[in-house]
Amino acid sequence: MRYQTILFDLDGTLTDPGIGITNSVQYALGKFGINVGDRSDLYCFIGGPLKESFERFYGFSPDDAEKAVAYYREYYAPRGIFENKVYEGIGELLQNLRDDGRTLLVATLKPTVFAVKVLEHFGLNTYFGLVSGPELDGTRGTKRAVIEQALSHYPESDRAAAVMVGDRSHDMLAAGEIGIDSVGVLYGYGSRDELIGAGAGRIAETVAQLSEILSA
């Protein structure tokens, strides 16, 4: 299928935010007296809902998870957001897709205000017709909600030729719930088993493979 509307996850798909996110999580956990020496233990926070991740991975109560998110943002907003880099080949991929007349959107669980800053910082914002993410208060806080919000701005016919590209199970599961195709990328933070188990339609090991899939 030729995909006309392509939704991209941000963290782990367009950019590698590993340093900034794990530094921010370490800062938040430190406020609770929790020290994590190996940042790879915190990669589970990348791509998922932040409050849910504090509850799931560290057993925080809902109230403590809310506090942890606030601490996280104390570090992330001024500093962690820029401890980030664009995956090699992404700029060329986006340019080629846009030149081919595709509609490119971002659907992320990073709050929209932060997602826009990241895209602007790396000069990627001009490729996308819309950036859909949660509000800072948690509104639109599921992957399904941000995808649906993005697609709601385009004709219904676009949904039949839409695909979600991401690196975590949330991306694949939400696409399946909505009824659009999905491509899981392995250069991010999700494993092959995670992506296939969540229903990924296709798998791209590299940005080059992703380009082949999307350019067809």
N, C-alpha and C positions, 0 to 999 in steps of 0.2 A: 504494500500500500504506500502511496505517496502521502506523507503527512503534511498537511497544510498548516495546522496549528500545533506548535511545539511548546510544551510547558517544561521549563527547567527548574529543578531544585537549585538552591544556591550553594549551601555548605556541602562540600564533598562531591559536588557535581561541576559547578563553574569555578569555584575557588577552593583552596585548601586552607581551612581556618583552624587547623589543628593546634597551633601554638596559642593563638588568642583565646580560643574557647577553653582549652585545658588550663591555661593560666587563670582565666576568670573563674572556673570551677574550683581550682585550688584555693584561690582567694576567698571564695564563698565558704568552702568547707573549713578553711582555717578559722573563720569566725565562730565555728562550732567546735573548735579544738580537734578537728580531723585533719591529719597530714597525709598526703598521698605522694609518695616519692617518685613513682613511675607514672609519667603522664599518659602512657598508653592505657592504663587502667581507667582513664577518664574519656577515652574515645567513644564510649557508649553514650555520652552526652551529645555527640555531634549528630545533628539531623532530626532529633526527636524533640518532643515538647519538654521544655526545660523544667517546669514545675513537676511534671510527672516523672522525670528522670531522677530528681532529688528524692522523690517518694519511693520510686521503684528500686533504685540502686543503693540508696543509703538509709532507707527506712524512715525518712522524715515524715512527720505529721503534716497535714495540709497547711497549717499555720507556719510551721518551721520551713516548709518548702517555699512558701511565699516570701519569707524573710531571706531565704537563700537566694532566690531569684533577684531580690533587691540588692543583696551584696554582690552577686555576680555582675549586675549592671554597673555597680560602682567602679569596677575594674574595666569591664568591657566597653562601656560607652566612650571613655576618653582615650583608651589605650588598646585594649584587646581587639577591638573591631578592625584595627589596622595591622595586627600581627597575623597576616593573611597573605596569600599569593594566588594568582590565577594559574590554573593548570595549563601546562604547555599545549598549545594547539587550539585552545578554546576561542581565542580571538579570531583566528582564521576560520574556524568552524562557523561561528556566528555571522561573520562577514559573508561567507559563501551562502549560508541559508537565507540571509536577508536579501542578498543580491538575486537569489532565486525566487523571491517573492513570498517566502514563508512568513507566517505570523509567529513571532517569538514572544513568549510570556515567561515571567518568573512566578513560581508558586512555591513559597518557602514557609517554614515554621519560624524563621527569624522575624521578629517584629518588623513591619514594613519600613518604619523610620530608619532602622539600622540597615536593612537590606538595601534601601535606596542609597544610603551613604557608602556602603561597600561598592556597589555598582558604579557610582559616580567616581569614587576614589580610583578605581582601576580603569575608568573610561569605557565600561561595558554598558552603561545605561542607555546609550543611543540605539542599541540593538533591539530593545524591548518595548513593545507597545503598552505593557502594563506590568506592574509589580504587585503581586497579591501576597500578603502575609497577615499575621495577627496584629491586633492593636496591642499597645502596652498593657492594657487592662485585661488582656486575655481573650477579648472578643475575637471570634473567628480563629479559635486556637487549635483546630484540627486540620490535618492535611486535606481531608475531603472538603472542608469549608473553604480553604484558600483556593483549591482548584475550581470549585463551583463558582466562587466569586469571580475568578479570572475569566472563566468561560461565559459567565452571564453577560459580559460586555460584547460578546460576539454572536453572530447568527447561530441558530440551532444546528444548521447544516455543518458548521465548522466542527462540531463535536464528533461527527462520524469520521472525520479525518484528523482527529487530535491524538496526541501521544504525550505521556508524562515520562520525563527522563529524571532519574534520581539514583541515589546510592544506598538508600535504606528501605526497610520493609514498609515504613509508613507511606512512602511514595507509591509502591506497587499495590498495596492494599487499597489505598484510596482510589487509585485509577480503576481497579477492578470493581469497587463499589459503585463508581460513577458510570462505568461501562465504556471506558476509553482504553486504548492500548498503553503499554508501558515498556520502557527499556531500562534495565538496571545496569549501572556502571560499576565496574570492579576496581577502578583506580581511586575510588573514594574510600568510605569507611565501612561499607557493608560487605559481607562475604557472599560468595556464590550461593551457599546453602540458604542464607537469610533471604536473598533476593528471589531465588527460585521458589522457596517455601512460601513466599508472600505473593506468588503468582506473576512474577515478571514474564512479560511476553517474549522478550529477547534480552540477551546479555551482551554488553560491550566491555571487553577487557581494557581497552585503551581509548583515548580520544579519537585516534585514527579509525578504530572500528566503529565508534559511535558515528563518526562522519559518514562512513559507508552506509550505515543503516538509515540515517536521516536523509541522506542525499539521494536515495534511490527514487 
